[in-house]
Amino acid sequence: MKKIYALLLLAFGCMSYSYAQGNVSGIVVSDVEKVPVPGVSVYIKGEPKGAVTTDFDGNFVIKVQQNEGILVFSYVGFKTKEVPFSGTQKLNVSLAEEVSTLNEVVVVGYGTQKKSDVTGAIGSVKSENFNKGVVANAGQLIQGKVAGVNVTAASGEPGANQDIIIRGVGSLRSGTTPLYVVDGFVLDNSGNGVATNPLNFINPQDIESIDVLKDASAAAIYGSRAANGVIVITTKKGAKGQAKINLSMTTGFSSLANKVDVFSADEFRRQVAAVNGNLQDGGANTDWQDELTRTGVSQNVNLSMNGGTDKSNYAASVGMDNQEGILQNSDLKRYSGRLNLNQKALNDKLNVAFNLTATKLENSRPDARNVVGNMLTLNPTDAVYVNGQPNVNLSNDAVNPLISQRIYSDETTNNRILANISPSYEFIKGLTYKFNLGVDYSMSQRDIQVLPYTSATNTTESTLNNIVTNNNNVLYENTLTYNFNVKAHNFTVLAGQSYQKTQVNQKNFNFRGFPDNGVEPKNQIGAAGDLRSKSSSAVENELQSFFGRLNYGYDNKYLLTATLRADGSTKFGSDNSYAYFPSVALGWNITKEDFLKESEVVNNLKLRASWGQTGVQEIPSKKTKTSYTESNSGYDTYPLDPTDTDLASYPYGSIYTRLANPALQWEVSTQTNIGLDFSLFNSRLSGTVDYFNKVSDNILLEVAPVDPIQPASTYWTNIPNMEVRNNGIEVALDYSSDKSKDFSYSIGGNVSFTKNKVVNSPYKILTTGAAQGGGQTGATINGVLNGHPIGSFYMLDFTGIGPDGQNQFADTNGDGSILDNDRIVAGSALPDYIYAFYLNLKYKNFDFVANFNGAGGNKIYNHVAMTSFNRGNLANSFNTTDRASQYLNEASTNSNTVSTRYLEDGSYLRLNNATLGYNLSPKLVGLGDVMDNIRLSVTGQNLFVITKYSGYDPEINTGTSVGEIQAFGIDYFSYPRSRTIVFGLNVAF
């Protein structure tokens, strides 16, 4: 009997072994068309080395070692699917198509389109591809991400203003600012009283995508405000499904990224002696760059929730962001809340969308120019402290910057609400009416104050500048959209009307003479000894618009987009109250043709061509109207009383400050674009190539009248025949490996070449950047010259130091004298090309991404070097760099004249950000029933920069505008950039 049991047990074991070594077979089909999918990778979960692939008919057979388990099915273009198996059953598996880049939806003006149907030049960046780290605003998220878009920070200050240039600078007055649209609401570019970037009010973690409308075809639907391009920001929305909660927390540590190589204390002593200077030796060894910077600690906490049903969905978030700058008294705090709701009713014909963003910003700013100036020029032999207190006896009677930091403050509080509600109703199939009502309300208060201070060598009078600004922007829009098909013909027709009203009012009070009683001036205005000045202003502008767009497609092969917008603005006179902005674009999906339809190499090939016009209306208000002021000086008055003997007793007369110009009209930008979109090798390799030509004319400018006998000194006009031309090429490439593997990667990048040129200018030069400081103020650094790019540096050509120890400059016209007419164009602040590239690696639960960006062909004027790093300052015991001792025979009295001596190469390559992340399974830490995912990450920002520029950073621009014409490429004691390490935790519930 025992033998029988043993034989049975052996037989059962053999059967079990045979059973475990069995096969699982089946067929894989597509989810929609139900056709077999060949080439699908099939493997047991956790054992990718044993993978097999489906044959031409979608069949597979795989050996299994277990009685049950999970098979993984993956293929490019389809979503990876896991299917459990038991025994040797035959499986029928259907795979859902992955949303390809061609089916991705991009946001265009007043609607959306599939990427495959887009005929204009649009760059789109999704949230998963945003730049990571300590980020204050939307511009930082897309730096280096879109070809042809140059994002440059004005300084390293938290939340600093940015120059965002889309396809070159096309205007003088309006600068580079594109039009921003947030969830369908058009933001006004008027100042809201906040000195830093106006986009800081949007929490970057609330943003789902950013679409950049680059060419006129894409942007013309926004008409008179779209000449500098349009940036469309879409915040995160809810979706059908179980409620999801996401908590993210980051902590960042920022420090000075790069030091300027000024002399150490020992070097300083030797160098002052070498130039026979007056050494004021304090006996210490101080690095003022270390003393006046700090490690800034930044913290961010964001909690978001979203979910929904078939009829409604929601997304809500609250966030707190506290960024410390590397200079004292430099902070940006943001408290934000967002609520997005969507509700359907009436058999899904009625849809109501509601978006609300509320933000409180608290911004503290240092007197950066003075702080940076002190960092670079204070005597390094002076002690910072004496007996534990700030040293009050610095060389040259300088105020200890630690005291300056204590007595100076610049604080702004801004409260802002952006809300819009958009009900839409579908009357019949495809015909939808939508109403959009929105408001953007902002109120800010800024207090710039100096506390009273007295020492043996210095006295500071207490002052307060109080500025209150209110900005109210209301938008009403009505649109009617009709989608319909006639056999192979597809039509989308849009007609709309828009009305927007902006009101800005500001009050400014300047006090001085506060008592030294320990109370801040802003808290005791009544104690001020003197009201130095007071002013107020109110501006109201209206924009009435009508627009229409036709999208036509035939058989998904041939595409047409035609747009027309009419804008009427109160900024312009009665002669030109309305302007019209047309555009047309064509597209050809070549891969839909029979000769490419079955191609296994070319997955997408689309040719695009467009032409269109956009406008610029960003001029100060009321410039078409007459303006007066009162005066009782000179010939502005005469005595009515014959007994009056001096002007003080004469009555005031009314005089012109501005003449009426009802003929003033928009600048117009005309742009053509030819583009090619492609993807190859199962969409592994994809890219775009675009050529564009953009010409801006009708240039708006404030000029002096030709007739010397005029009642006003300047007036606004359109310059006839003057043009600003931009043309260039943009290329973007991306390659991705098989993402189903344990190890996968993607690489890519973009580069754009832009040539900028001003033609037919009637002026020799329009100064943009001018020098500042004692003996320098007003001297031209760069400007607008005929036949050259905007921001061209126009100055004397430095050739060395002469026998007399003074500057020598090239006599370019050969007349034997060095005068202003010897100045040359010595390069431009605008780069010839910008580029970016990235590397993305993934191995199991680890991922790594690095983003690089750079620019080339541009110059930077080192105003800091001209002002401070000279032999005269060194001789007087101010610190400098080795520039001051570069020429041994240079005289200490040599002047620091604007010249090519201080012009440097601005090219650079930067590792913008790099992130290493790990997705931790909650099950491993016993939280599988509570959490869906735990992500840990570390990010480095501005890890290194390769450049020849000798200042703090080549990505800089602190030159001030001249005559409301924007400056470029001038470094004037800029707030230094930091290097930041950020540690992050993200938990999904």
Secondary structure by P-SEA (a helix, b strand, c coil): caaaaaaaaaaaaaaaaaaaabbbbbbbbbccccccccbbbbbccccccccccccccccbbbbbcccbbbbbbbcccccbbbbbbccccccbbbbccccccccbbbbcccccccccccccbbbbbcccccccccccccccccccccccbbbbbcccccccccccccccccccccccccccccccbbbbccccccccccccccccccccbbbbbcccccccccccccccbbbbbbcbbbbcccbbbbbbbbbbbbccccccccccaaaaaaaaaaacccccccccccaaaaaaccbbbbbbbbbbbbccccccccccccbbbbbbccccccbbbbbbbbbbbbbbcccccbbbbbbbbbbbbbbbbcaaaaaaaaacccccccccccccccccccccccccaaaaaaabbbbbbbbbbbbbbbbbbbccccbbbbbbbbbbbbbbbbbbbbcccccccbbbbbbbbbbbbbbbbbbbbbbbbbbbbcccbbbbbbbbbbbbbbbbbbbbbbbcccccccccccccccccccccccccbbbbbbbbbccbbbbbbccccbbbbbbbbbbbbccccccccbbbbbbbbbbbcccccccccccccccbbbbbbbcbbbbbccccccccbbbbbbbccccccccccccccccccbbbbbbbcbbbcccbbbbbbbbbbbbcccccccccccbbbbbbbbbbcccccccccccccccccbbbbbbcccbbbbbbbbbbbbbbcccccccccccccbbbbbbbbcccccccccccbbbbcccccccccbbbbccccccccbbbbbcccccccbbbbbcccccccccccccccccccccccccccbbbbbcccbbbbbbbbbcccbbbccccccccccaaaaaaccccccccccccccccccccccccccccccccccccbbbbbbbbccccccccccccbbbbbcccccccccccccccccccccccccccbbbccccccccbbbbbbbbbccccc
